[in-house]
Amino acid sequence: MVTTLTMDDKTFKSLRDFIYEKSGIYFSDQKKYLMETKILERIKERGFRDFNEYAYFLMYSKDYKEELKYLFNAITINETSFFRNKPQIDAFKNNILPELVNLPDKQTFKTITILSAGCSTGEEPYTLAMVCKEFIDTKAKDWRVMIEAGDLSEAALAQAREGIYNSYTLRNVPPQYLDKYFVKEGDNYRIKDEIKKMVRFYPLNLTDDTQMRRITKKDVIFCRNVMIYFDDAVKKKVVNYFYDILKVSGYLIIGHSESLHNITRAFKIVHFPGALAYKKE
Ligand SMILES: C[S@@+](CC[C@H](N)C(=O)[O-])C[C@H]1O[C@@H](n2cnc3c(N)ncnc32)[C@H](O)[C@@H]1O
């Protein structure tokens, strides 16, 4: 039974430090209420007496790792949609893909590798998969594309693997894509297997050194609307991993309202109509 519905400041600060250390996600003082709301459900579910007992369990129990998954599910914000920020998707389709398939050193293996980092419920990587499929079928017939997609929230990944979406998240999908790559099921739409099999989903913590160093080289990394939850120190760390993961001539694409100003100077900023991308030269 939960007897204390509010979190005292000391518990808030301990939990905040713990979450920051484990995920890079930082809750400012103003976001205390948000943290409280997000964790309360879980406390009720597990039958902890109050926030303090929950914090103690996370910090000192040897079984905390399993609970960490639920904590990550609770605290992450998984807002996303298909074809989010169209100018970025257009830049990928009209500029980046054509440039990559023309690179001299890619002509032997003819493979493009992509990472969707912080992929949430799958809309971003599936959007990229559809766009790549159209590109390959029409302009680069003997090429293949491999997309990896990772997220901290295993609940979001489970939804991504299921691949069933409502019309709200599909609102910006061009009608011809909807007809071609989805099957209507009641009020929802299921993504077809030909797109599903282009994406490999896996749990990924962008701040975990071991996990990040295991990722193989990529031509393009999308990490949009994820680093907004990090402070500059964590952003720098994550962007350094991205730099190492990218192949030379590869691109990093972050959210349209985000910037790497004061975070890195390692990339060349390339401008496309209505969008920009960070190129590893
Ligand atoms: C707002 S969504 C963005 C989804 C998609 N990239 C987009 O732009 O539509 C942010 C995602 O980042 C994930 N995330 C937050 N911190 C993370 C971390 N340390 N490692 C991996 N994913 C993380 C969250 O779980 C969430 O699904």
The ligand as a MOL file (V3000), in Angstrom:
LIG
                    3D

  0  0  0     0  0            999 V3000
M  V30 BEGIN CTAB
M  V30 COUNTS 27 29 0 0 0
M  V30 BEGIN ATOM
M  V30 1 C 10.8490 11.1940 -27.9150 0
M  V30 2 S 11.3680 9.5780 -28.3650 0 CHG=1
M  V30 3 C 12.0460 9.8600 -29.9860 0
M  V30 4 C 11.7450 8.7530 -30.9420 0
M  V30 5 C 12.2240 8.9730 -32.3740 0
M  V30 6 N 13.6600 9.0320 -32.4350 0
M  V30 7 C 11.6140 10.2250 -32.9560 0
M  V30 8 O 12.2870 11.2330 -33.1020 0
M  V30 9 O 10.4240 10.2010 -33.2750 0 CHG=-1
M  V30 10 C 12.8280 9.4040 -27.3350 0
M  V30 11 C 13.2750 7.9730 -27.1770 0
M  V30 12 O 14.5950 7.9720 -26.6350 0
M  V30 13 C 14.7130 6.8640 -25.7800 0
M  V30 14 N 15.8640 7.0510 -24.8700 0
M  V30 15 C 15.9970 7.9390 -23.8490 0
M  V30 16 N 17.1790 7.7770 -23.2340 0
M  V30 17 C 17.8180 6.7700 -23.8800 0
M  V30 18 C 19.0680 6.1230 -23.7040 0
M  V30 19 N 19.9120 6.4760 -22.7320 0
M  V30 20 N 19.3890 5.1190 -24.5480 0
M  V30 21 C 18.5350 4.7330 -25.5450 0
M  V30 22 N 17.3410 5.3070 -25.7540 0
M  V30 23 C 16.9780 6.3060 -24.9300 0
M  V30 24 C 13.3690 6.8060 -25.0800 0
M  V30 25 O 13.0980 5.5390 -24.5490 0
M  V30 26 C 12.4180 7.1960 -26.1970 0
M  V30 27 O 11.8520 6.0700 -26.8240 0
M  V30 END ATOM
M  V30 BEGIN BOND
M  V30 1 1 1 2
M  V30 2 1 2 3
M  V30 3 1 2 10
M  V30 4 1 3 4
M  V30 5 1 4 5
M  V30 6 1 5 6
M  V30 7 1 5 7
M  V30 8 2 7 8
M  V30 9 1 7 9
M  V30 10 1 10 11
M  V30 11 1 11 12
M  V30 12 1 11 26
M  V30 13 1 12 13
M  V30 14 1 13 14
M  V30 15 1 13 24
M  V30 16 1 14 15
M  V30 17 1 14 23
M  V30 18 2 15 16
M  V30 19 1 16 17
M  V30 20 1 17 18
M  V30 21 2 17 23
M  V30 22 1 18 19
M  V30 23 2 18 20
M  V30 24 1 20 21
M  V30 25 2 21 22
M  V30 26 1 22 23
M  V30 27 1 24 25
M  V30 28 1 24 26
M  V30 29 1 26 27
M  V30 END BOND
M  V30 END CTAB
M  END
